[in-house]
Amino acid sequence: GDNSFDNVTVNKEDARILLFTSGTTALSKGVLLSHKNIATNLMSMCSMVDIKKTDVFLATLPIHHTYASTCGIMAPLYRGSCVAFADGLKYILNNLKESKTTVLLGVPAMFELIHKRIWAMARQNGLDGKLKMGLKLSGALRKLGIDARRKIFKTVIDNFGGEVRLFISGAAAIEPSISKSFHDMGILFLQGYGITECAPIVALNRDINYRDDAIGLPLPGLEVKIINKNDEGVGEIICKGDNVMLGYYENKEATDEVLKDGWFYTGDYGKVGEDGFIRFEGRKKNIIIAKNGKNVYPEELETMLSKSDYVAECMVYGHEDEDGETYIHAQIFPDMSAIELKLGENPDEDKVKELIQ
């Protein structure tokens, strides 16, 4: 008979969540989010992607991040779905099968690894030719209005538990060919763009209207602009709406730097295509000014390097050499399982470097 929970008064304007930014490139700042910020983001997001009561989410990301918290925990609760918690990154494939996951949220590195493993296993078993043929066949059938993807790629989908229908990628842009490849295998792949200060989603691809090379369309009720554009139409992404934070905790100076006349300045670069979709270009703080004066977006080069089967992870950065000039460097973490398939077990380090080069 205790109905105090139902009768509680909710002040939608009060700060209800305090989340600290990672502080990778500067001091960590406490982001103040209100009930209205989170609820607005949830309702807008779920109006763009159909989340069903029968869905099972697999939580793999840290839930003190807004992406995992809002999209991976609160969105399924709001829609009446189920959330399963992964035992750890090493056990994702097993957990997908155990929980019969239908929706998986992740970051590009996770999906790139899954994609590479699919092809590595196919090559190992001599089935890569069959996989390529299946992609061509399903593409031809779809042009005729026949969707047989989940039948053709049943073996692949069964490796994920047989029920997965949707992959959602965030936190960074992903190589479009990977997104398209999952679509072609019968798994809907959507990417979005967000930032902690916006609770977090700013743009998202719809499940009935998406682009593999874009971070999506602005959320309903959120104004998004690209300002200070260069000749290619690339500029800073700014936005205004009910999901924008109240400010930084006890840091008026930092708040005033990013909140101006209700507009939040993200510090990220992007451009809007003729189709209205936003394309992400990179972070303002990460841009490298090369010695020829050109702006270099490290994220773009990292995406290109990660296309290699032999590259597990990489980081591109600018380094000022003794002559005072800035040169582009790359730190490469090799995928030894793929390399050993090519060169044999315990390959010579020079041969590994030569292969990657």
C-alpha positions as CSV (number, residue, x, y, z in Angstrom):
1,G,0.0,0.0,0.0
2,D,3.0,2.3,0.0
3,N,2.5,4.7,-2.9
4,S,5.2,7.3,-2.0
5,F,7.2,6.3,-5.0
6,D,4.3,7.1,-7.4
7,N,3.6,10.5,-5.6
8,V,7.2,11.7,-5.6
9,T,7.6,15.2,-7.0
10,V,10.2,15.4,-9.8
11,N,11.9,18.7,-10.4
12,K,12.9,18.3,-14.0
13,E,15.3,21.3,-13.9
14,D,17.5,20.3,-10.9
15,A,20.8,18.6,-11.4
16,R,20.3,14.9,-10.9
17,I,23.4,13.4,-12.5
18,L,27.1,14.5,-12.1
19,L,29.4,12.8,-14.6
20,F,33.0,13.7,-15.0
21,T,34.5,13.9,-18.5
22,S,37.5,11.7,-19.1
23,G,40.0,14.5,-18.9
24,T,42.2,12.9,-21.7
25,T,43.3,16.2,-23.1
26,A,42.5,18.6,-20.2
27,L,41.4,18.6,-16.6
28,S,38.3,16.5,-15.9
29,K,35.1,18.5,-15.6
30,G,31.9,17.6,-13.8
31,V,28.9,17.7,-16.2
32,L,25.6,18.5,-14.5
33,L,22.6,16.8,-16.2
34,S,19.0,17.2,-15.2
35,H,16.0,14.9,-15.2
36,K,14.8,16.8,-18.3
37,N,18.2,16.4,-20.1
38,I,18.1,12.6,-19.8
39,A,14.3,12.1,-20.3
40,T,14.4,14.4,-23.4
41,N,17.3,12.4,-24.9
42,L,15.6,9.1,-24.2
43,M,12.3,10.0,-25.8
44,S,14.0,11.6,-28.9
45,M,16.3,8.7,-29.4
46,C,13.6,6.1,-29.1
47,S,11.5,8.0,-31.7
48,M,14.3,7.4,-34.2
49,V,15.0,3.7,-33.5
50,D,12.4,1.1,-32.7
51,I,13.4,-0.6,-29.4
52,K,11.0,-3.4,-28.6
53,K,9.8,-5.0,-25.4
54,T,11.2,-8.3,-26.6
55,D,14.7,-6.9,-27.1
56,V,17.7,-8.0,-25.0
57,F,20.6,-5.6,-24.7
58,L,24.1,-6.8,-23.8
59,A,25.8,-4.2,-21.6
60,T,29.6,-4.2,-22.4
61,L,30.6,-0.6,-21.8
62,P,31.3,1.2,-18.4
63,I,27.9,2.5,-17.1
64,H,29.4,5.6,-15.7
65,H,29.7,6.9,-19.3
66,T,26.6,8.6,-20.7
67,Y,26.6,6.5,-23.8
68,A,26.3,3.2,-21.9
69,S,24.2,4.7,-19.1
70,T,21.5,6.5,-21.2
71,C,21.5,4.3,-24.3
72,G,22.4,1.0,-22.9
73,I,20.7,1.0,-19.5
74,M,18.0,3.6,-19.3
75,A,16.7,3.3,-22.9
76,P,15.9,-0.4,-22.5
77,L,14.2,0.3,-19.1
78,Y,12.2,3.1,-20.7
79,R,11.1,0.7,-23.5
80,G,10.5,-2.3,-21.2
81,S,13.4,-4.3,-22.7
82,C,15.8,-6.6,-20.9
83,V,19.5,-5.8,-20.0
84,A,22.1,-8.6,-19.7
85,F,25.6,-7.7,-18.3
86,A,28.7,-9.0,-20.0
87,D,31.3,-10.9,-17.9
88,G,34.0,-8.9,-19.7
89,L,35.3,-7.9,-23.1
90,K,36.9,-11.4,-23.6
91,Y,33.5,-13.1,-23.1
92,I,31.3,-11.0,-25.4
93,L,30.7,-13.7,-28.0
94,N,29.8,-16.3,-25.4
95,N,27.5,-13.8,-23.6
96,L,25.8,-12.9,-26.9
97,K,24.9,-16.6,-27.2
98,E,23.9,-17.1,-23.5
99,S,21.7,-14.1,-23.3
100,K,20.2,-14.4,-26.9
101,T,21.1,-10.7,-27.3
102,T,19.1,-8.8,-29.9
103,V,20.8,-5.3,-29.5
104,L,24.5,-4.7,-28.9
105,L,25.9,-1.2,-28.2
106,G,29.6,-0.7,-28.7
107,V,32.4,1.4,-30.0
108,P,34.1,1.1,-33.4
109,A,37.1,-0.9,-32.1
110,M,34.7,-3.6,-30.9
111,F,32.8,-3.9,-34.1
112,E,36.0,-3.7,-36.2
113,L,37.4,-6.6,-34.2
114,I,34.1,-8.7,-34.6
115,H,34.2,-7.9,-38.4
116,K,37.8,-9.0,-38.7
117,R,37.2,-12.2,-36.8
118,I,34.3,-13.2,-39.1
119,W,36.6,-12.9,-42.1
120,A,39.6,-14.5,-40.3
121,M,37.5,-17.5,-39.3
122,A,36.2,-17.7,-42.9
123,R,39.7,-17.7,-44.3
124,Q,40.9,-20.2,-41.7
125,N,38.2,-22.6,-42.8
126,G,38.5,-21.9,-46.5
127,L,35.1,-20.3,-46.6
128,D,36.0,-16.7,-47.5
129,G,35.1,-17.3,-51.2
130,K,31.7,-18.7,-50.1
131,L,31.2,-15.6,-47.8
132,K,32.0,-13.2,-50.7
133,M,29.6,-15.1,-53.0
134,G,26.9,-15.0,-50.4
135,L,27.3,-11.2,-50.2
136,K,26.9,-10.9,-54.0
137,L,23.9,-13.2,-54.0
138,S,22.1,-11.4,-51.2
139,G,22.8,-8.0,-52.9
140,A,21.3,-9.3,-56.2
141,L,18.2,-10.7,-54.5
142,R,17.6,-7.5,-52.6
143,K,17.6,-5.6,-55.9
144,L,14.7,-7.9,-56.9
145,G,12.9,-7.2,-53.6
146,I,13.9,-10.5,-51.9
147,D,15.6,-10.3,-48.5
148,A,17.3,-13.6,-47.8
149,R,20.2,-12.2,-45.8
150,R,19.5,-13.9,-42.5
151,K,19.0,-17.3,-44.3
152,I,22.2,-16.9,-46.3
153,F,24.3,-15.8,-43.3
154,K,22.6,-18.0,-40.7
155,T,25.9,-19.5,-39.7
156,V,27.4,-16.0,-39.0
157,I,24.3,-14.8,-37.1
158,D,24.2,-18.1,-35.1
159,N,27.8,-17.2,-33.8
160,F,26.2,-14.2,-32.1
161,G,23.4,-16.3,-30.6
162,G,21.0,-16.3,-33.5
163,E,18.8,-13.4,-32.3
164,V,21.0,-10.3,-32.8
165,R,19.2,-7.8,-35.1
166,L,20.8,-4.4,-34.3
167,F,24.4,-3.1,-33.7
168,I,24.7,0.5,-32.5
169,S,28.1,2.2,-32.7
170,G,29.1,5.4,-30.9
171,A,32.0,7.3,-29.4
172,A,33.8,7.7,-32.7
173,A,33.2,7.3,-36.5
174,I,33.5,3.9,-38.0
175,E,34.7,2.9,-41.5
176,P,31.6,2.8,-43.7
177,S,32.5,-0.5,-45.4
178,I,32.3,-2.3,-42.0
179,S,28.8,-0.8,-41.4
180,K,27.7,-1.9,-44.9
181,S,29.2,-5.3,-44.5
182,F,27.0,-6.0,-41.4
183,H,23.9,-4.7,-43.2
184,D,24.7,-7.0,-46.1
185,M,24.8,-9.9,-43.6
186,G,21.4,-9.1,-42.2
187,I,22.3,-7.2,-39.1
188,L,21.1,-3.6,-39.0
189,F,24.1,-1.3,-38.1
190,L,23.5,2.2,-37.0
191,Q,26.0,4.8,-35.8
192,G,25.3,7.9,-33.8
193,Y,27.1,10.9,-32.4
194,G,27.0,12.2,-28.9
195,I,28.9,14.0,-26.1
196,T,28.5,13.8,-22.3
197,E,27.3,17.4,-22.2
198,C,24.3,16.5,-24.3
199,A,23.1,13.6,-22.2
200,P,24.6,12.3,-24.7
201,I,23.0,11.8,-28.2
202,V,23.1,14.7,-30.7
203,A,22.6,12.8,-34.0
204,L,21.5,9.3,-34.9
205,N,20.8,7.2,-37.9
206,R,17.2,6.1,-38.1
207,D,16.5,2.4,-38.5
208,I,14.4,3.2,-41.7
209,N,16.7,6.0,-43.0
210,Y,20.5,5.7,-42.5
211,R,23.8,6.3,-44.2
212,D,26.9,4.2,-43.6
213,D,29.2,7.1,-43.9
214,A,27.3,9.5,-41.6
215,I,26.8,9.9,-37.8
216,G,23.1,10.5,-38.5
217,L,20.4,13.2,-38.4
218,P,19.9,15.7,-35.6
219,L,17.5,14.4,-32.8
220,P,14.0,15.7,-32.9
221,G,13.7,19.0,-30.9
222,L,17.5,19.6,-31.1
223,E,18.9,22.4,-33.3
224,V,22.3,21.6,-34.9
225,K,24.5,24.0,-36.8
226,I,27.9,23.9,-38.4
227,I,29.8,27.1,-37.9
228,N,33.0,28.7,-39.1
229,K,33.1,26.4,-42.2
230,N,36.1,26.0,-44.4
231,D,36.1,25.7,-48.2
232,E,35.0,22.0,-47.9
233,G,32.0,22.9,-45.6
234,V,33.7,21.5,-42.5
235,G,33.2,23.5,-39.3
236,E,32.4,23.1,-35.6
237,I,29.2,21.3,-34.5
238,I,27.1,23.4,-32.1
239,C,23.6,22.5,-30.8
240,K,20.7,23.8,-28.8
241,G,17.9,21.9,-27.0
242,D,16.5,20.4,-23.8
243,N,19.2,17.8,-23.6
244,V,22.1,20.3,-23.3
245,M,23.7,20.2,-19.8
246,L,23.1,22.8,-17.0
247,G,26.8,23.5,-16.9
248,Y,30.1,22.3,-15.4
249,Y,30.1,21.7,-11.6
250,E,31.6,24.8,-9.8
251,N,33.4,25.8,-13.0
252,K,31.8,28.9,-14.5
253,E,34.8,29.8,-16.7
254,A,34.7,26.4,-18.5
255,T,30.9,26.6,-18.7
256,D,31.0,30.0,-20.4
257,E,33.5,28.8,-22.9
258,V,31.1,26.2,-24.3
259,L,27.6,27.5,-23.6
260,K,26.8,30.7,-25.4
261,D,23.3,32.1,-25.8
262,G,21.9,28.5,-25.2
263,W,24.2,27.0,-27.8
264,F,26.6,24.3,-26.8
265,Y,29.9,24.3,-28.7
266,T,31.0,20.7,-29.0
267,G,34.6,21.1,-30.0
268,D,34.0,18.6,-32.8
269,Y,34.2,19.2,-36.5
270,G,31.7,18.0,-39.0
271,K,29.8,18.8,-42.2
272,V,26.2,18.4,-43.4
273,G,25.6,16.7,-46.8
274,E,22.8,17.6,-49.2
275,D,20.8,14.7,-47.7
276,G,20.8,16.4,-44.3
277,F,23.0,13.8,-42.7
278,I,26.0,14.9,-40.6
279,R,29.5,13.6,-41.4
280,F,32.0,13.6,-38.5
281,E,35.5,14.9,-39.4
282,G,37.4,14.9,-36.1
283,R,38.0,16.7,-32.8
284,K,39.1,20.3,-32.7
285,K,41.8,19.5,-30.1
286,N,43.2,16.6,-32.1
287,I,43.8,18.4,-35.4
288,I,47.5,18.3,-36.5
289,I,48.8,21.2,-38.5
290,A,51.2,19.5,-41.0
291,K,54.4,21.3,-42.2
292,N,52.7,22.2,-45.5
293,G,50.0,24.0,-43.5
294,K,47.2,21.5,-44.1
295,N,44.8,20.4,-41.3
296,V,45.2,16.7,-40.7
297,Y,42.4,14.8,-38.9
298,P,44.1,11.8,-37.1
299,E,40.8,10.0,-36.8
300,E,40.5,9.8,-40.6
301,L,44.0,8.2,-40.9
302,E,43.4,5.8,-38.0
303,T,40.2,4.6,-39.8
304,M,42.2,4.0,-43.0
305,L,45.0,2.2,-41.1
306,S,42.5,0.0,-39.3
307,K,41.3,-1.4,-42.6
308,S,44.4,-3.6,-42.6
309,D,43.7,-7.1,-41.3
310,Y,47.1,-6.9,-39.6
311,V,46.3,-3.8,-37.5
312,A,44.4,-4.4,-34.3
313,E,44.6,-0.8,-33.0
314,C,46.5,2.3,-34.0
315,M,47.0,5.9,-32.9
316,V,48.0,8.8,-35.2
317,Y,49.6,11.9,-33.7
318,G,51.8,14.9,-34.6
319,H,55.3,15.0,-33.4
320,E,57.7,18.0,-33.6
321,D,61.1,16.8,-34.7
322,E,64.5,18.4,-34.0
323,D,64.1,20.6,-37.1
324,G,61.0,22.2,-35.5
325,E,58.7,20.7,-38.2
326,T,55.6,18.7,-37.3
327,Y,55.5,15.2,-38.8
328,I,52.7,12.7,-38.8
329,H,53.5,9.5,-36.8
330,A,51.5,6.3,-36.2
331,Q,51.7,3.9,-33.3
332,I,50.6,0.4,-34.5
333,F,49.4,-2.5,-32.4
334,P,49.5,-5.5,-34.7
335,D,46.9,-8.3,-34.8
336,M,49.2,-11.2,-34.2
337,S,46.5,-13.9,-34.9
338,A,46.0,-12.6,-38.4
339,I,49.8,-12.1,-38.9
340,E,50.6,-15.7,-37.7
341,L,48.0,-17.0,-40.2
342,K,50.1,-15.3,-42.9
343,L,53.6,-15.8,-41.7
344,G,53.4,-18.8,-39.4
345,E,53.8,-19.0,-35.6
346,N,56.3,-16.7,-33.8
347,P,57.3,-14.7,-36.9
348,D,60.4,-12.6,-37.0
349,E,59.8,-9.0,-35.9
350,D,61.3,-7.5,-39.1
351,K,59.0,-9.6,-41.2
352,V,56.0,-8.4,-39.1
353,K,57.0,-4.8,-39.7
354,E,57.6,-5.4,-43.4
355,L,54.1,-7.0,-43.7
356,I,52.4,-4.1,-42.0
357,Q,54.4,-1.5,-44.0
